[in-house]
Amino acid sequence: MENRLVYNPLGTIFALSLAVLIFFAVSILFLGVVSTAFTRIGFHWQDALALLVISFIGSGINLPLTILKSEAPVVTDAYVRVFGVTYRIPLTKQTHQDTVLAINFGGAVVPTLVSLFLLAQFPSVFLYALIGIVFVTMAANRIAKPVKGLGIVTPALIPPILAALLATILTSFFLLPTGSNFIIAYASGTLGTLIGADILNIPKLNGLGAPVASIGGAGTFDGVFLTGIIAVLLI
């Protein structure tokens, strides 16, 4: 069980790419090259560093919630030899595949807590963030793809870019206070992705035969993490 629940959901190259993005984002905040929405609502570059690093490291930790039972058809091969000739016969049998439904610490727990904290600190933005969450949820649910043996996969760039665009439009149109775009982008991008791609697709997990299906884990973590990067750097 430990091997299933503690593992790196990202490939080496992609993990290195995200590490470079962390360095780039924190360098901009540290050097003060731009006045970001993150800093304009009273946070420091150390807060951004802690948020991104904890999310990145926590991506390898999956906290089990329950076990899903499923009957997935498995194709196996049998061989029959007749008159000196070997024939291959594909056999389909029903097998019970247990899927551990978990929640990823870095890809779900941390961003959810941060989103709730931000919305509690700035309640005037809640309604607009809710609008963003609804839009991103619908989009993420439409583009999410069930993959056998893995779980639910979502294109990494679409949710964070959509969340950033919605945040910019809502902030400009309603003349919201400084830094509102960061809160809207972060909350709608993270919660919208988690709800639309993972939570609403839990009923589909029974037929995928995945040993572990993690909310905010492999398949959606990259989108949630990039949402944090883009939201932090919103000007």
Buried (B, 14 or more C-beta within 10 A) or exposed (E): EEEEBEBEBBEEEEBEEBEEBBEEBBEBBEEEEEEBBBBBBEBEBEBBBEBBBBBBEBBBBBEBBEEBEBEBEEEEEEEEEEEEEEEEEEEEEEEEBEBBBBBBBBBBBBBBEBBEEBBEEBEEBBEBBBBBBBBBBBBBBEBBEBEEEBBBBBBBEBBBBBBBEBBBBBBEEEEBEEBBBBBBBBBBBBBBBBBBBBBBBBEEBBBBBBEBBBBBBBBBBBBBBBBBBBBBBBE
